[in-house]
């Protein structure tokens, strides 16, 4: 059974006179355990699509299902990670990671054990008692990822999680994310503006067209995991990058829309 399925999803914003159509008939299947990245021009509805999948926005028409169940609101089965870390500044790394489990009523011993496991998984074991203000940007994002993993979601929905990081930290976080993903093959939908990042992480790159947002092209990434630095420099990677770049930035005029 597909892990995430978008079926003719449409999303309008505002009134008929002053509103706009953000998504128009988007259909997409992301299989169980697949890592899919989504790219596209500014204003193409990438984040809107993710927010509908997360249950943070309702579809105006169409539906989204996760493991066959229609999305009707937020759920701990869908872990969401944004560009802004949204950590509680007065809580330690451990307390931030435990928060979702605490809200769910998980006992202290169980949630502490779960927090230790995922904190170690993302390489923050030495900073479990640290406050967010003492962490680097990359460490804060790893804490946010650990918090999402702690509640054991079926899927991870990531909206430009590395967009605010410097180039070197971003590359390291990409490798750390893939290392974590390779252990459990959790289904991931990852939004990004970065073509290199999209190709490096994904098994498929979904290219959206603006506006209204719809799928323009899907590019399979026929590169084996684990991904490596050598792979980034390969001719195969360069060819895939060119395909995605052209699909994003050289769309036919009939697909062009006004950015927002």
TAURVEN-V218573 format. One record per pair of residues at least 12 apart in sequence whose ideal C-beta (glycine too) atoms are under 8 Angstrom apart, sorted by the first residue. I is the first residue (numbers start at 1). J is the second residue. D is the distance in whole Angstrom. If there is no record, write none. Layout:
BEGIN
i->I j->J d->D
i->I j->J d->D
END
This chain:
BEGIN
i->1 j->32 d->7
i->1 j->67 d->6
i->1 j->68 d->6
i->2 j->29 d->5
i->2 j->30 d->7
i->2 j->31 d->6
i->2 j->32 d->7
i->2 j->65 d->8
i->3 j->30 d->6
i->3 j->31 d->6
i->3 j->32 d->4
i->3 j->33 d->7
i->3 j->34 d->7
i->3 j->66 d->7
i->3 j->67 d->6
i->3 j->154 d->7
i->3 j->155 d->6
i->3 j->187 d->4
i->4 j->28 d->8
i->4 j->29 d->7
i->4 j->30 d->4
i->4 j->53 d->6
i->4 j->64 d->7
i->4 j->65 d->7
i->4 j->66 d->6
i->4 j->155 d->6
i->4 j->187 d->6
i->4 j->189 d->6
i->5 j->28 d->8
i->5 j->29 d->5
i->5 j->30 d->8
i->5 j->64 d->7
i->5 j->65 d->5
i->6 j->26 d->5
i->6 j->27 d->6
i->6 j->28 d->4
i->6 j->29 d->8
i->6 j->49 d->7
i->6 j->52 d->8
i->6 j->53 d->7
i->6 j->62 d->7
i->6 j->63 d->8
i->6 j->64 d->5
i->7 j->27 d->6
i->7 j->62 d->5
i->7 j->63 d->5
i->7 j->64 d->7
i->7 j->65 d->7
i->8 j->25 d->5
i->8 j->26 d->7
i->8 j->27 d->6
i->8 j->61 d->7
i->8 j->62 d->4
i->8 j->63 d->8
i->9 j->23 d->6
i->9 j->25 d->7
i->9 j->26 d->4
i->9 j->27 d->7
i->9 j->49 d->7
i->9 j->52 d->6
i->9 j->59 d->5
i->9 j->61 d->7
i->9 j->62 d->4
i->9 j->63 d->7
i->9 j->64 d->6
i->10 j->23 d->6
i->10 j->24 d->6
i->10 j->25 d->6
i->10 j->26 d->8
i->10 j->59 d->6
i->10 j->60 d->5
i->10 j->61 d->4
i->10 j->62 d->5
i->11 j->23 d->4
i->11 j->45 d->7
i->11 j->48 d->6
i->11 j->52 d->6
i->11 j->57 d->7
i->11 j->59 d->6
i->11 j->60 d->5
i->12 j->60 d->5
i->20 j->211 d->7
i->20 j->212 d->8
i->20 j->260 d->7
i->21 j->211 d->7
i->21 j->212 d->4
i->22 j->45 d->5
i->22 j->48 d->5
i->22 j->211 d->7
i->22 j->212 d->6
i->22 j->213 d->6
i->23 j->45 d->5
i->23 j->48 d->6
i->23 j->49 d->6
i->23 j->52 d->7
i->23 j->59 d->8
i->23 j->212 d->6
i->23 j->213 d->5
i->23 j->214 d->7
i->24 j->212 d->4
i->24 j->213 d->7
i->24 j->214 d->5
i->25 j->62 d->7
i->25 j->214 d->6
i->26 j->45 d->8
i->26 j->49 d->6
i->26 j->62 d->7
i->26 j->213 d->7
i->26 j->214 d->6
i->26 j->215 d->6
i->27 j->62 d->8
i->27 j->215 d->7
i->28 j->206 d->6
i->28 j->215 d->6
i->30 j->155 d->8
i->30 j->187 d->6
i->30 j->189 d->6
i->31 j->187 d->8
i->32 j->67 d->8
i->32 j->187 d->6
i->33 j->185 d->4
i->33 j->186 d->7
i->33 j->187 d->6
i->34 j->187 d->6
i->34 j->188 d->8
i->34 j->203 d->6
i->34 j->204 d->7
i->35 j->178 d->8
i->35 j->181 d->6
i->35 j->187 d->8
i->35 j->188 d->5
i->35 j->190 d->7
i->35 j->201 d->6
i->35 j->202 d->5
i->35 j->203 d->5
i->36 j->188 d->7
i->36 j->189 d->6
i->36 j->190 d->7
i->36 j->202 d->6
i->36 j->203 d->7
i->36 j->204 d->5
i->36 j->205 d->8
i->36 j->206 d->6
i->37 j->190 d->5
i->37 j->191 d->8
i->37 j->192 d->6
i->37 j->197 d->7
i->37 j->198 d->4
i->37 j->199 d->8
i->37 j->201 d->6
i->37 j->202 d->4
i->37 j->204 d->8
i->37 j->205 d->5
i->37 j->206 d->7
i->38 j->50 d->8
i->38 j->189 d->7
i->38 j->190 d->7
i->38 j->191 d->5
i->38 j->192 d->7
i->38 j->198 d->8
i->38 j->205 d->8
i->38 j->206 d->5
i->38 j->208 d->6
i->39 j->191 d->8
i->39 j->192 d->6
i->39 j->193 d->7
i->39 j->194 d->8
i->39 j->195 d->6
i->39 j->198 d->5
i->39 j->205 d->6
i->39 j->206 d->7
i->39 j->207 d->6
i->39 j->208 d->7
i->39 j->244 d->7
i->39 j->248 d->6
i->40 j->207 d->6
i->40 j->208 d->3
i->40 j->209 d->7
i->40 j->210 d->6
i->40 j->213 d->7
i->40 j->216 d->7
i->40 j->248 d->6
i->41 j->208 d->8
i->41 j->209 d->7
i->41 j->210 d->4
i->41 j->248 d->6
i->41 j->249 d->8
i->41 j->251 d->7
i->41 j->257 d->8
i->41 j->259 d->6
i->42 j->193 d->8
i->42 j->210 d->7
i->42 j->259 d->4
i->42 j->260 d->7
i->43 j->210 d->5
i->43 j->211 d->5
i->43 j->213 d->8
i->43 j->257 d->7
i->43 j->258 d->7
i->43 j->259 d->4
i->43 j->260 d->4
i->44 j->208 d->4
i->44 j->209 d->6
i->44 j->210 d->4
i->44 j->211 d->6
i->44 j->213 d->5
i->44 j->257 d->8
i->45 j->208 d->6
i->45 j->210 d->7
i->45 j->211 d->7
i->45 j->212 d->7
i->45 j->213 d->3
i->46 j->159 d->8
i->46 j->191 d->5
i->46 j->208 d->6
i->46 j->213 d->7
i->47 j->159 d->5
i->47 j->160 d->8
i->47 j->191 d->6
i->48 j->213 d->7
i->49 j->208 d->8
i->49 j->213 d->7
i->50 j->80 d->8
i->50 j->157 d->5
i->50 j->159 d->5
i->50 j->189 d->6
i->50 j->191 d->5
i->51 j->159 d->8
i->52 j->64 d->6
i->52 j->71 d->7
i->53 j->66 d->8
i->53 j->71 d->6
i->53 j->78 d->7
i->53 j->155 d->8
i->53 j->157 d->6
i->53 j->189 d->7
i->54 j->71 d->8
i->54 j->74 d->6
i->54 j->78 d->6
i->54 j->80 d->5
i->54 j->157 d->5
i->55 j->71 d->5
i->55 j->72 d->7
i->55 j->73 d->4
i->55 j->74 d->4
i->55 j->75 d->6
i->55 j->78 d->7
i->56 j->74 d->6
i->56 j->80 d->7
i->66 j->78 d->6
i->66 j->154 d->6
i->66 j->155 d->6
i->67 j->154 d->6
i->76 j->100 d->6
i->76 j->104 d->6
i->76 j->151 d->4
i->76 j->153 d->6
i->77 j->153 d->5
i->77 j->154 d->5
i->77 j->155 d->7
i->78 j->153 d->6
i->78 j->154 d->7
i->78 j->155 d->5
i->78 j->157 d->6
i->79 j->148 d->3
i->79 j->149 d->7
i->79 j->151 d->7
i->79 j->153 d->4
i->79 j->155 d->7
i->79 j->156 d->5
i->79 j->157 d->7
i->80 j->148 d->7
i->80 j->156 d->8
i->80 j->157 d->5
i->80 j->158 d->8
i->80 j->159 d->7
i->81 j->141 d->8
i->81 j->144 d->5
i->81 j->145 d->6
i->81 j->148 d->5
i->81 j->156 d->7
i->81 j->157 d->7
i->81 j->158 d->5
i->81 j->159 d->7
i->81 j->161 d->5
i->82 j->144 d->8
i->82 j->159 d->5
i->82 j->160 d->8
i->82 j->161 d->7
i->83 j->159 d->6
i->83 j->160 d->5
i->83 j->161 d->6
i->83 j->162 d->8
i->83 j->163 d->5
i->83 j->164 d->6
i->84 j->164 d->8
i->85 j->132 d->7
i->85 j->140 d->4
i->85 j->141 d->6
i->85 j->143 d->7
i->85 j->144 d->5
i->86 j->144 d->7
i->87 j->132 d->4
i->87 j->140 d->6
i->87 j->143 d->6
i->87 j->144 d->7
i->87 j->147 d->8
i->88 j->132 d->8
i->89 j->131 d->7
i->89 j->132 d->5
i->89 j->133 d->6
i->90 j->131 d->8
i->91 j->131 d->8
i->91 j->132 d->8
i->92 j->128 d->7
i->92 j->129 d->5
i->92 j->130 d->6
i->92 j->131 d->6
i->93 j->119 d->6
i->93 j->124 d->6
i->93 j->127 d->5
i->93 j->128 d->5
i->93 j->129 d->7
i->93 j->130 d->6
i->93 j->132 d->8
i->93 j->135 d->8
i->93 j->143 d->5
i->93 j->146 d->8
i->94 j->112 d->7
i->94 j->115 d->5
i->94 j->116 d->8
i->94 j->119 d->7
i->94 j->128 d->5
i->94 j->129 d->7
i->96 j->132 d->7
i->96 j->143 d->6
i->96 j->147 d->6
i->97 j->115 d->4
i->97 j->118 d->6
i->97 j->119 d->6
i->97 j->143 d->7
i->97 j->146 d->5
i->97 j->147 d->5
i->97 j->150 d->5
i->98 j->111 d->5
i->98 j->112 d->7
i->98 j->114 d->8
i->98 j->115 d->5
i->98 j->150 d->7
i->99 j->147 d->7
i->100 j->147 d->6
i->100 j->150 d->6
i->100 j->151 d->5
i->101 j->114 d->6
i->101 j->115 d->7
i->101 j->150 d->6
i->101 j->151 d->6
i->104 j->151 d->7
i->111 j->150 d->8
i->114 j->150 d->5
i->114 j->152 d->8
i->115 j->128 d->8
i->115 j->146 d->8
i->115 j->150 d->6
i->116 j->128 d->7
i->118 j->146 d->4
i->118 j->149 d->5
i->118 j->150 d->5
i->119 j->143 d->8
i->119 j->146 d->5
i->121 j->146 d->7
i->121 j->149 d->7
i->121 j->180 d->6
i->121 j->183 d->7
i->122 j->142 d->4
i->122 j->143 d->7
i->122 j->145 d->6
i->122 j->146 d->5
i->122 j->149 d->8
i->122 j->176 d->7
i->122 j->180 d->6
i->123 j->142 d->7
i->123 j->176 d->7
i->124 j->139 d->6
i->124 j->142 d->6
i->124 j->143 d->6
i->124 j->146 d->7
i->127 j->139 d->7
i->136 j->169 d->7
i->137 j->164 d->6
i->137 j->165 d->5
i->137 j->166 d->8
i->137 j->169 d->6
i->138 j->165 d->6
i->138 j->169 d->4
i->138 j->172 d->7
i->138 j->173 d->5
i->141 j->161 d->6
i->141 j->162 d->7
i->141 j->165 d->7
i->141 j->173 d->6
i->142 j->173 d->7
i->142 j->176 d->7
i->144 j->161 d->7
i->145 j->161 d->7
i->145 j->177 d->7
i->145 j->180 d->7
i->149 j->180 d->8
i->149 j->186 d->8
i->153 j->186 d->7
i->154 j->186 d->8
i->154 j->187 d->7
i->155 j->186 d->7
i->155 j->187 d->4
i->155 j->188 d->7
i->155 j->189 d->7
i->156 j->186 d->6
i->156 j->187 d->7
i->156 j->188 d->5
i->156 j->189 d->7
i->157 j->188 d->8
i->157 j->189 d->5
i->158 j->188 d->7
i->158 j->189 d->7
i->158 j->190 d->5
i->158 j->191 d->7
i->159 j->191 d->5
i->160 j->191 d->6
i->160 j->192 d->6
i->160 j->193 d->7
i->161 j->173 d->8
i->161 j->190 d->8
i->162 j->174 d->7
i->162 j->192 d->8
i->162 j->197 d->7
i->163 j->192 d->7
i->163 j->193 d->7
i->163 j->194 d->8
i->170 j->194 d->8
i->170 j->197 d->7
i->174 j->197 d->6
i->174 j->200 d->6
i->174 j->201 d->6
i->175 j->227 d->8
i->177 j->201 d->7
i->178 j->201 d->6
i->178 j->225 d->7
i->178 j->226 d->7
i->178 j->227 d->6
i->179 j->226 d->8
i->182 j->225 d->6
i->182 j->226 d->6
i->190 j->202 d->7
i->195 j->241 d->6
i->195 j->244 d->5
i->195 j->245 d->5
i->195 j->248 d->7
i->196 j->232 d->7
i->196 j->241 d->6
i->198 j->244 d->6
i->199 j->219 d->8
i->199 j->221 d->6
i->199 j->237 d->6
i->199 j->240 d->5
i->199 j->241 d->5
i->199 j->244 d->6
i->200 j->227 d->6
i->200 j->231 d->8
i->200 j->232 d->6
i->200 j->237 d->8
i->201 j->227 d->7
i->202 j->221 d->5
i->203 j->220 d->7
i->203 j->221 d->6
i->204 j->218 d->6
i->204 j->219 d->7
i->204 j->220 d->5
i->204 j->221 d->6
i->205 j->218 d->7
i->205 j->219 d->4
i->205 j->221 d->6
i->205 j->240 d->8
i->205 j->244 d->5
i->206 j->218 d->5
i->207 j->219 d->7
i->207 j->244 d->6
i->207 j->247 d->4
i->207 j->248 d->6
i->209 j->251 d->6
i->209 j->255 d->4
i->209 j->256 d->8
i->209 j->257 d->7
i->210 j->255 d->8
i->210 j->256 d->7
i->210 j->257 d->4
i->210 j->258 d->8
i->210 j->259 d->6
i->211 j->257 d->3
i->211 j->258 d->6
i->211 j->259 d->7
i->211 j->260 d->7
i->212 j->257 d->7
i->216 j->247 d->6
i->216 j->251 d->6
i->216 j->255 d->6
i->217 j->247 d->5
i->219 j->240 d->7
i->219 j->243 d->5
i->219 j->244 d->5
i->219 j->247 d->7
i->221 j->240 d->6
i->222 j->236 d->8
i->223 j->236 d->6
i->223 j->237 d->7
i->223 j->240 d->7
END
